Amino acid sequence: MRVLVVGDVIEDILVTPKTQIRFDTDTQSEIHISPGGSGANFACWLSAAKVPVDFVGRVGAADIHKHSADLASYGITAHLQTDEILPTGKIVVLVEGNQRSFLTDRGANQNLDFESIPDSLFGSALYISGYSLLNADPGQVQKLIARAKASNSLVVCDPGSAGFIKDFGPLAFLEAFAGVDVFLPSWEEGRVLTGEEKPEDIAGILSQRFKVVGLTLGEHGAQIAGDDLNIRVDAPLADSIDPTGAGDAFAASFLKELLLGKSLEESAKSAVKQGAIAVTLPGGRPVSQ
């Protein structure tokens, strides 16, 4: 079992105000700065689950050693591309209870080169973060998916951003990721993609395009569709301090269990437990090895 992860590397600036934000003056806050990015966070959760991971992303040239070492601390084999012009991406995550707002500068991630990814990296699965499509030619994404399937890799996608999907166009987004086997959107992303509100309706519609759909619902668990199933899997109670990374933790556990041959329901039950653990930790990653 070995997984290739393709996605963003980001410097996370996590801001948690201690009171309601006051404009034009100070608001006492807790500020935490750490490496992040949906693709990189997913890779860390997957590696922490003892799955060998190759990660491909792009960073500013000045940060190549720092991010390579950080990913290595999680046991990940990093294949980072360097950008001589754009700096490493940055994102301000404003956390207010279970709500988060993202102020994003993708930086070097915008120039991620899909064609330079060698075929030798394809393994049991390819995971693609939807953010990777932001500045890419959809045709290049389709070529990457085709190469992975030619290598008998299971192809997995987390859409990543409801706002981006709106900007890109829901239908165009779905067509860009045609051929994906396992699709793992949040409820809001699924709502934008289908125009539906009910989780069972969203998952059912998306399962007409993708073999397996895992629609994450935060504290309400997940809606799983595929193999003639469309079921809700409830999440355990958790003392949430930061929801950042919960979806990545869910996706990592879900993929691992699927690769081990577990059923969709069994895989989802393990995944919602992992997501519940993630919300009890600050930042988007598990504790490094």
C-alpha positions as CSV (number, residue, x, y, z in Angstrom):
1,M,0.0,0.0,0.0
2,R,1.5,3.3,-1.1
3,V,-0.4,6.6,-1.9
4,L,0.6,9.6,-4.1
5,V,-0.8,12.9,-2.8
6,V,-0.9,15.9,-5.1
7,G,-1.9,19.2,-3.5
8,D,-1.2,22.5,-1.9
9,V,1.5,23.5,0.7
10,I,0.4,26.5,2.7
11,E,1.6,28.5,5.7
12,D,-1.4,28.5,8.0
13,I,-2.0,31.6,10.2
14,L,-4.7,30.4,12.5
15,V,-6.5,33.3,14.3
16,T,-9.0,32.6,17.2
17,P,-10.5,35.8,18.6
18,K,-11.1,35.7,22.3
19,T,-14.1,38.1,21.9
20,Q,-16.3,39.4,19.1
21,I,-14.1,41.1,16.6
22,R,-14.0,44.9,17.1
23,F,-13.4,46.9,13.9
24,D,-10.8,49.7,13.8
25,T,-9.2,48.7,17.1
26,D,-7.6,45.7,18.8
27,T,-9.2,42.3,19.5
28,Q,-7.4,39.9,21.8
29,S,-6.7,36.7,19.9
30,E,-4.7,33.5,19.9
31,I,-2.6,33.3,16.8
32,H,-0.9,30.0,15.7
33,I,1.4,29.8,12.7
34,S,2.2,26.4,11.2
35,P,2.7,24.5,7.9
36,G,-0.6,23.5,6.3
37,G,-2.5,23.1,3.0
38,S,-5.3,20.7,2.4
39,G,-3.2,18.2,0.4
40,A,-0.2,18.4,2.8
41,N,-2.5,18.0,5.8
42,F,-4.2,15.0,4.3
43,A,-0.7,13.5,3.6
44,C,0.2,14.0,7.2
45,W,-2.9,12.3,8.6
46,L,-2.4,9.4,6.1
47,S,1.2,8.9,7.1
48,A,0.3,9.1,10.8
49,A,-2.0,6.1,10.0
50,K,1.1,4.2,8.9
51,V,0.4,4.4,5.2
52,P,3.5,5.2,3.1
53,V,3.0,8.5,1.3
54,D,4.7,10.3,-1.6
55,F,3.7,14.0,-1.7
56,V,4.0,16.4,-4.7
57,G,3.5,20.1,-4.1
58,R,5.2,23.4,-4.9
59,V,6.8,26.0,-2.6
60,G,8.8,29.2,-2.8
61,A,12.5,28.4,-3.4
62,A,13.5,29.8,0.0
63,D,11.3,27.3,1.8
64,I,12.1,24.1,0.1
65,H,14.3,22.7,2.9
66,K,11.9,23.8,5.7
67,H,8.9,22.1,4.2
68,S,10.7,19.0,3.0
69,A,12.0,18.5,6.6
70,D,8.5,19.2,8.1
71,L,6.9,16.6,5.8
72,A,9.7,14.2,6.5
73,S,9.0,14.5,10.3
74,Y,5.6,12.9,9.5
75,G,7.3,10.1,7.6
76,I,6.3,11.5,4.2
77,T,8.5,11.3,1.1
78,A,8.3,14.8,-0.3
79,H,8.8,15.6,-4.0
80,L,8.5,19.4,-3.7
81,Q,8.8,21.6,-6.8
82,T,10.5,25.0,-6.2
83,D,9.3,28.3,-7.5
84,E,11.9,31.0,-8.1
85,I,9.3,33.8,-8.5
86,L,6.3,33.1,-6.2
87,P,6.6,32.6,-2.5
88,T,5.0,29.7,-0.6
89,G,1.3,30.1,-0.3
90,K,-0.3,31.6,2.9
91,I,-3.7,31.5,4.4
92,V,-5.3,33.3,7.3
93,V,-7.8,31.0,9.0
94,L,-10.3,33.0,11.2
95,V,-11.8,30.5,13.7
96,E,-15.1,31.5,15.4
97,G,-16.6,28.5,17.1
98,N,-17.2,25.8,14.5
99,Q,-17.2,28.5,11.7
100,R,-14.0,29.3,9.8
101,S,-13.2,32.0,7.2
102,F,-10.3,31.7,4.9
103,L,-8.2,34.5,3.4
104,T,-5.9,32.9,0.9
105,D,-2.8,33.6,-1.2
106,R,-1.9,30.4,-3.0
107,G,1.5,31.7,-4.0
108,A,3.7,29.0,-5.6
109,N,0.9,26.5,-5.6
110,Q,-0.5,28.3,-8.6
111,N,2.4,26.9,-10.7
112,L,2.2,23.2,-9.7
113,D,3.5,21.2,-12.7
114,F,1.4,18.0,-13.2
115,E,3.4,16.8,-16.2
116,S,6.6,16.5,-14.3
117,I,5.2,14.0,-11.9
118,P,6.9,10.7,-12.8
119,D,4.8,7.5,-13.4
120,S,7.0,5.7,-10.8
121,L,5.2,7.6,-8.0
122,F,1.8,6.0,-8.8
123,G,0.9,3.4,-6.2
124,S,-2.3,2.0,-4.6
125,A,-4.1,5.4,-4.8
126,L,-3.8,8.9,-6.1
127,Y,-5.3,11.7,-4.0
128,I,-5.9,15.1,-5.6
129,S,-6.9,18.2,-3.7
130,G,-9.5,20.2,-5.6
131,Y,-7.4,23.3,-4.9
132,S,-4.9,22.0,-7.4
133,L,-7.3,22.9,-10.2
134,L,-7.4,26.6,-9.3
135,N,-4.8,27.7,-11.8
136,A,-4.4,24.4,-13.8
137,D,-5.6,23.5,-17.2
138,P,-8.4,21.0,-16.6
139,G,-7.0,18.9,-19.4
140,Q,-3.8,18.4,-17.3
141,V,-5.8,17.2,-14.4
142,Q,-7.6,14.7,-16.7
143,K,-4.2,13.5,-18.0
144,L,-3.0,12.9,-14.4
145,I,-6.2,11.0,-13.6
146,A,-5.8,8.9,-16.7
147,R,-2.2,8.1,-15.9
148,A,-3.1,7.0,-12.4
149,K,-5.9,4.7,-13.6
150,A,-3.5,3.2,-16.2
151,S,-1.3,2.3,-13.2
152,N,-4.3,0.7,-11.5
153,S,-4.4,3.4,-8.8
154,L,-7.7,4.2,-7.0
155,V,-8.3,8.0,-7.6
156,V,-9.6,10.1,-4.7
157,C,-10.5,13.8,-4.7
158,D,-11.5,16.2,-2.0
159,P,-13.0,19.3,-3.7
160,G,-11.5,21.7,-1.1
161,S,-13.5,24.9,-1.4
162,A,-17.2,25.7,-2.0
163,G,-16.2,29.3,-2.9
164,F,-13.8,28.1,-5.5
165,I,-16.3,25.7,-7.0
166,K,-18.8,28.6,-7.4
167,D,-16.1,30.7,-9.1
168,F,-15.0,27.8,-11.4
169,G,-18.5,26.6,-12.2
170,P,-20.0,23.5,-10.6
171,L,-20.5,21.6,-13.9
172,A,-17.0,22.5,-15.1
173,F,-15.5,21.3,-11.8
174,L,-17.3,18.0,-12.0
175,E,-16.2,17.5,-15.6
176,A,-12.5,18.3,-14.7
177,F,-12.5,15.5,-12.1
178,A,-14.4,13.0,-14.3
179,G,-12.9,9.5,-13.6
180,V,-12.4,10.0,-9.9
181,D,-13.4,6.9,-8.0
182,V,-13.8,8.3,-4.5
183,F,-15.2,11.8,-4.0
184,L,-15.1,13.4,-0.6
185,P,-16.9,16.8,-0.4
186,S,-18.1,18.7,2.6
187,W,-21.9,19.4,2.8
188,E,-21.4,23.0,1.6
189,E,-19.3,21.8,-1.4
190,G,-21.9,19.2,-2.2
191,R,-24.7,21.7,-2.0
192,V,-23.0,24.0,-4.5
193,L,-22.2,21.1,-6.8
194,T,-25.8,19.7,-6.9
195,G,-28.1,22.5,-5.8
196,E,-29.6,20.2,-3.2
197,E,-29.8,20.6,0.6
198,K,-30.5,17.2,2.1
199,P,-27.3,15.1,2.5
200,E,-28.9,12.0,1.2
201,D,-30.0,13.8,-2.0
202,I,-26.5,15.4,-2.5
203,A,-24.7,12.1,-2.0
204,G,-27.2,10.2,-4.3
205,I,-26.7,12.7,-7.1
206,L,-23.0,12.7,-6.9
207,S,-22.9,8.9,-6.7
208,Q,-24.2,9.0,-10.3
209,R,-20.8,10.4,-11.3
210,F,-18.5,8.8,-8.8
211,K,-18.3,5.2,-7.5
212,V,-18.1,6.3,-3.9
213,V,-19.2,9.5,-2.2
214,G,-18.3,10.5,1.3
215,L,-20.1,13.7,2.2
216,T,-18.8,15.1,5.5
217,L,-21.3,16.8,7.8
218,G,-19.1,18.0,10.7
219,E,-20.5,17.0,14.1
220,H,-23.3,15.2,12.3
221,G,-21.0,12.6,10.8
222,A,-21.1,11.7,7.1
223,Q,-23.4,10.6,4.3
224,I,-22.0,7.7,2.4
225,A,-23.2,6.6,-1.1
226,G,-22.0,3.8,-3.3
227,D,-22.4,0.1,-3.8
228,D,-26.2,0.6,-3.8
229,L,-25.9,2.3,-0.3
230,N,-26.9,5.7,0.8
231,I,-26.5,5.8,4.6
232,R,-25.7,8.3,7.4
233,V,-22.9,7.4,9.7
234,D,-23.0,9.5,13.0
235,A,-19.9,11.0,14.5
236,P,-19.0,10.5,18.2
237,L,-19.2,13.5,20.5
238,A,-16.0,15.6,20.7
239,D,-14.8,18.6,22.6
240,S,-14.0,20.7,19.6
241,I,-11.3,23.4,19.8
242,D,-10.5,23.7,16.1
243,P,-12.3,22.1,13.2
244,T,-9.3,22.8,10.8
245,G,-8.1,19.5,9.3
246,A,-11.1,17.4,10.4
247,G,-12.1,16.7,6.8
248,D,-8.5,15.7,5.9
249,A,-8.4,13.4,8.9
250,F,-11.7,11.8,7.8
251,A,-10.5,11.4,4.2
252,A,-7.2,9.8,5.3
253,S,-8.9,7.2,7.5
254,F,-11.6,6.5,4.9
255,L,-9.0,5.9,2.2
256,K,-6.9,3.6,4.4
257,E,-9.8,1.4,5.4
258,L,-10.9,1.2,1.8
259,L,-7.4,0.1,0.7
260,L,-7.5,-2.5,3.4
261,G,-10.7,-4.0,1.9
262,K,-13.1,-2.7,4.5
263,S,-16.8,-2.0,3.5
264,L,-18.0,1.5,2.9
265,E,-19.8,1.5,6.2
266,E,-16.9,0.2,8.2
267,S,-14.5,2.7,6.5
268,A,-16.9,5.5,7.3
269,K,-17.2,4.6,10.9
270,S,-13.4,4.7,11.4
271,A,-13.2,7.9,9.4
272,V,-15.8,9.9,11.5
273,K,-13.9,8.8,14.7
274,Q,-10.7,10.1,13.2
275,G,-12.4,13.4,12.3
276,A,-13.7,13.7,15.9
277,I,-10.1,13.3,17.1
278,A,-8.9,16.0,14.7
279,V,-11.2,18.7,16.1
280,T,-9.7,18.3,19.6
281,L,-6.3,19.4,18.2
282,P,-5.1,22.9,17.2
283,G,-4.2,23.3,13.6
284,G,-4.8,21.0,10.7
285,R,-2.3,18.2,11.3
286,P,-1.7,15.4,13.8
287,V,1.3,15.5,16.2
288,S,4.4,14.7,14.1
289,Q,6.2,11.4,14.6
